[in-house]
């Protein structure tokens, strides 16, 4: 399949693969492109790159080159909302976001793909918010040449999954905010929730259509939720009143408003007392007080998924425990961290 010859004897030969140059702390990239015809003046540079010998390829019918393999695999891996970046470089192709949204990875299919051994695909974590043009994954054949059957198996796994990598677009929600608590309702303290929630919703292209304030009263909270619905809200967010104190009755108000499939409590810190439920198809999110004090909470993990149209279940919440502990870094770099992953 391959043989080697000393680099000094390779003048006039065509390179069968890219040759990489690495300069520590400065550069890593392609020094010679596949298909390049070697010249006499290239010999010393090739040696400086560690190339004492050059491959000569003799591909059989069942063999496949790394570049063709990368193209086939990337096409199969790239699902809706993604695109492939250019041509293979050093045998690798990248898959990037075609638009802003939420990254989705078919994790089991990715595992089966990588289990084949001579192929690989590395991705960001599923449910990572991404921007148009962000790199989502990279794929390549690990050896220079492999058997075509292995690549075909990889392609079949990815195609069966409908594309292992996809980006869901976020819907623009019309949110109704219900700020609860006697201390805010009676003007004893200034509300800190509304500006935080407005900013986070705006970051995802959503708007606030109604803001209502309610004391710690079950009936009033339920009534204000209905007021927001009447104002055209298709997402309800309540703040405060989610702990175990006797005055914290927001949960009961949410239930009285007709909310069903309520999931209360999560294995996420900050956000253990979070609530999610539904009035018909309209999501209701109950935020505990941590949403005022911490920059990133469970709300930031769940909101993009809700805006994608996902219906959040107890199973979805339970899965957040692995990676659900925020490190409270002094300089927050979310989502470029392990929180929620």
C-alpha positions in Angstrom: 0.0 0.0 0.0 2.9 2.4 0.8 6.6 2.4 0.5 9.2 4.9 1.4 12.2 6.4 -0.3 14.9 8.7 1.0 14.0 12.4 0.7 17.1 13.1 -1.5 15.6 10.7 -4.1 12.1 12.3 -4.0 12.9 15.3 -6.4 10.0 15.4 -8.9 7.7 13.3 -6.8 4.2 14.3 -5.8 3.5 14.5 -2.1 0.6 12.1 -1.1 -0.3 14.1 2.0 0.1 17.5 3.7 3.3 18.0 5.7 3.0 19.9 8.9 5.3 22.5 10.4 5.4 23.4 14.1 7.1 26.4 15.6 6.7 26.3 19.3 4.4 29.1 20.5 4.2 30.6 17.0 2.7 28.4 14.3 1.3 25.0 13.6 0.0 24.4 10.1 0.6 23.1 6.6 4.1 23.6 5.2 3.7 21.5 2.1 0.3 20.7 0.5 -0.8 17.3 -0.8 0.0 17.2 -4.5 3.0 19.4 -4.3 5.9 18.4 -6.6 9.1 18.2 -4.6 12.0 20.4 -5.8 15.7 20.2 -5.1 15.6 23.4 -2.9 12.9 21.7 -0.7 15.2 18.9 0.5 16.8 20.8 3.4 13.5 22.2 4.6 11.9 18.8 4.5 14.7 17.5 6.6 14.3 20.3 9.1 10.7 19.2 9.5 11.9 15.7 10.3 11.3 14.1 6.9 14.2 11.8 6.1 11.9 9.7 3.9 8.8 10.3 1.7 5.9 8.0 1.2 5.0 6.6 -2.2 1.4 5.5 -2.3 0.1 2.6 -4.2 -3.7 2.5 -3.4 -5.7 -0.6 -4.1 -9.4 -0.7 -4.9 -10.3 -1.2 -1.2 -8.0 1.6 0.1 -8.9 5.2 0.8 -6.8 8.3 1.3 -7.2 10.6 4.4 -8.5 13.5 2.4 -11.3 11.6 0.7 -12.2 9.9 4.0 -12.5 13.3 5.7 -14.8 14.6 3.1 -17.1 11.6 3.2 -17.2 11.6 7.0 -17.7 15.3 7.4 -20.6 15.3 5.0 -22.3 12.4 6.9 -21.6 14.0 10.4 -22.9 17.5 9.5 -26.6 17.7 10.3 -29.0 20.6 10.2 -27.7 24.0 11.1 -24.0 23.1 10.3 -21.6 23.5 7.4 -18.2 22.1 6.4 -15.3 24.5 6.4 -13.4 24.3 3.1 -11.1 21.5 2.1 -9.1 19.1 4.2 -6.0 20.5 5.8 -3.5 18.0 7.1 -6.2 15.4 6.5 -8.8 17.1 8.8 -12.1 18.8 8.1 -13.9 21.1 10.5 -17.7 21.4 11.0 -19.0 24.8 11.9 -22.2 26.5 13.0 -24.3 27.8 10.1 -26.2 30.1 12.4 -26.5 31.0 16.1 -28.2 28.4 18.3 -27.9 25.4 20.6 -25.5 22.6 19.7 -26.9 19.1 19.7 -24.7 16.0 19.6 -26.0 12.5 19.1 -23.7 11.2 21.8 -24.3 7.4 21.4 -23.9 7.6 17.7 -20.6 9.6 18.2 -19.4 6.9 20.5 -20.1 4.2 18.0 -18.4 6.2 15.3 -15.2 6.6 17.3 -15.3 3.0 18.5 -14.4 1.9 14.9 -10.8 2.9 15.7 -9.2 4.3 12.5 -11.6 7.2 12.3 -12.3 10.0 14.7 -14.6 12.9 15.4 -14.1 15.4 18.3 -16.9 17.7 19.2 -17.9 20.4 21.7 -20.4 19.3 24.4 -24.0 18.9 23.5 -26.3 21.8 24.6 -23.5 24.3 24.2 -24.8 27.7 23.0 -22.9 28.6 19.8 -22.6 31.5 17.3 -22.5 31.4 13.5 -19.0 30.3 12.4 -18.0 28.6 15.7 -16.1 25.4 15.2 -18.3 22.5 16.5 -16.2 19.4 15.5 -13.3 18.1 13.6 -13.0 14.8 11.8 -10.3 12.8 10.1 -8.9 9.4 9.2 -6.2 8.6 11.8 -3.8 6.8 9.4 -2.8 8.3 6.0 -4.6 5.4 4.3 -7.2 2.9 5.5 -9.6 0.4 4.2 -12.7 1.9 2.6 -15.0 -0.4 4.5 -14.1 1.3 7.8 -14.9 4.7 6.4 -18.2 3.3 5.0 -19.1 2.0 8.4 -18.4 5.4 9.9 -20.5 7.1 7.3 -23.4 4.7 7.8 -23.4 5.4 11.6 -23.5 9.1 11.1 -26.2 9.0 8.3 -28.4 6.6 10.4 -28.3 9.3 13.1 -29.4 11.9 10.6 -26.1 13.7 11.1 -24.4 13.5 14.5 -23.8 17.2 14.8 -26.6 19.8 14.5 -27.5 23.3 15.7 -31.0 24.2 16.7 -32.2 27.7 16.2 -33.8 29.5 19.2 -37.3 30.7 19.0 -38.0 34.3 20.0 -40.1 34.1 23.1 -42.5 36.7 24.5 -41.9 36.4 28.2 -44.1 37.4 31.1 -42.2 38.1 34.3 -43.8 37.7 37.7 -41.7 39.2 40.5 -42.8 37.8 43.8 -42.1 38.7 47.5 -43.7 41.0 50.0 -40.4 43.0 50.4 -40.4 43.9 46.7 -44.2 44.3 46.3 -44.5 46.7 49.3 -41.4 48.7 48.1 -39.2 47.8 51.1 -36.4 46.8 48.7 -35.7 47.4 45.0 -36.3 44.5 42.7 -33.0 43.1 41.2 -34.6 40.3 39.1 -36.2 42.2 36.2 -33.0 43.7 34.8 -31.1 40.4 35.0 -33.9 38.5 33.3 -34.4 41.1 30.6 -30.7 41.0 29.7 -30.6 37.2 29.5 -33.7 37.0 27.4 -32.4 39.7 25.1 -29.2 37.8 24.6 -31.2 35.0 23.1 -33.4 37.3 20.9 -36.4 37.2 23.2 -38.5 40.0 24.6 -40.4 40.8 27.8 -44.1 41.6 27.1 -45.3 42.0 30.7 -43.9 42.5 34.2 -46.1 42.0 37.2 -45.4 42.2 40.9 -47.1 40.0 43.4 -46.9 39.6 47.2 -46.4 36.2 48.9 -50.0 35.3 48.2 -51.0 32.1 46.3 -54.1 33.6 44.6 -52.4 36.8 43.6 -49.4 35.0 42.0 -51.8 32.8 40.1 -53.8 35.8 38.9 -50.7 37.6 37.7 -49.5 34.6 35.7 -52.9 34.7 33.9 -52.5 38.4 33.4 -49.2 37.8 31.6 -50.8 35.0 29.5 -53.6 37.4 28.5 -50.9 39.9 27.5 -49.6 37.4 24.9 -46.8 35.8 26.8 -45.7 32.4 25.6 -43.1 31.9 28.3 -43.7 32.6 32.0 -40.9 33.3 34.4 -41.4 33.7 38.1 -38.7 35.0 40.5 -38.3 34.3 44.2 -40.4 32.4 46.7 -39.0 29.0 45.9 -37.4 28.0 49.2 -38.7 26.2 52.3 -39.8 29.3 54.3 -43.5 29.4 55.2 -43.9 32.7 53.2 -42.5 31.2 50.0 -45.7 30.2 48.2 -44.7 30.8 44.6 -44.8 27.1 43.8 -48.4 26.9 45.0 -49.3 30.0 43.0 -47.8 28.4 39.9 -49.8 25.2 40.4 -53.0 27.2 41.0 -52.6 28.9 37.7 -53.0 25.6 36.0 -49.4 24.5 35.6 -48.9 20.8 35.0 -46.0 18.4 34.7 -44.2 20.4 37.4 -40.7 19.4 38.2 -39.4 21.1 41.3 -35.8 20.8 42.5 -32.6 20.1 40.5 -29.1 18.6 41.0 -27.5 21.9 40.0 -25.7 24.5 42.0 -26.6 27.3 41.8 -30.3 26.4 41.2 -31.3 23.5 43.5 -34.8 25.0 44.0 -35.5 25.6 40.3 -39.0 24.7 38.9 -40.2 23.9 35.4 -43.8 23.1 34.4 -46.3 23.8 31.6 -49.6 25.6 31.1 -50.7 23.8 28.0 -47.6 24.2 25.8 -46.4 27.3 27.5 -43.3 26.8 29.7 -43.3 28.1 33.2 -39.9 28.6 34.8 -39.6 29.3 38.6 -36.3 30.9 39.5 -35.0 30.7 43.1 -33.2 33.7 44.6 -29.8 32.5 43.4 -30.7 34.0 40.0 -30.1 37.5 41.5 -26.7 36.8 43.0 -24.9 34.4 40.6 -24.0 35.3 37.1 -24.7 31.8 35.7 -27.3 29.4 37.2 -29.5 26.5 36.0 -31.6 29.1 34.2 -28.8 29.6 31.7 -28.7 25.9 31.1 -32.5 25.4 30.6 -33.5 28.6 28.9 -31.9 27.9 25.5 -33.4 24.4 25.5 -36.8 25.8 26.2 -36.4 28.3 23.4 -35.5 25.3 21.1 -38.9 23.9 21.8 -37.7 21.1 24.1 -40.2 19.9 26.8 -38.1 19.6 29.9 -38.7 16.5 32.0 -37.6 15.1 35.3 -35.1 12.9 33.4 -33.6 16.0 31.7 -33.2 17.8 35.0 -31.7 14.7 36.7 -29.0 14.3 33.9 -27.7 17.8 34.8 -26.2 16.5 38.1 -23.0 15.4 36.2 -21.4 18.7 35.5 -24.0 20.6 37.5 -21.6 22.2 40.0 -20.5 25.7 39.0 -17.0 26.6 40.1 -17.9 30.2 40.8 -14.8 31.4 38.9 -13.7 35.0 39.5 -13.7 35.5 35.8 -16.6 33.7 34.3 -16.0 32.2 30.8 -19.3 30.3 30.5 -20.1 28.5 28.2 -16.4 27.7 27.7 -16.3 25.6 30.8 -17.7 22.4 32.2 -20.8 23.8 33.9 -23.9 22.0 32.7 -21.9 19.7 30.5 
